[in-house]
Amino acid sequence: MSLGDNLHALCEWYGSELVLVDRFFPSSKTCSNCGHVQDMPLNVRTYDCPECGLSIDRDLNASINLRDAVGSTVNACG
């Protein structure tokens, strides 16, 4: 059984919905405040947005973007 199958089964068991985000979604390259996208080498650990001035940990920024992307997907589907 694959990881995806396991996750799907667990979601069914607990009455949850599994929402997938495209693997190429630029979660760590997109400003979670204004949506500006910029290149980010992996060794850069802080996202500094030149558009709105946000300075945030790269992983926290990515997690906010993923949360918001999933929320948009769920809201769009009802």
Buried (B, 14 or more C-beta within 10 A) or exposed (E): EEEEEEEEEEEEEEEEEEEEEEEEBEBBBBBBBEEBEEEBEEEEEEBEBEEEEBEBEBEEBBBBBBEBBBEEEEEEEE
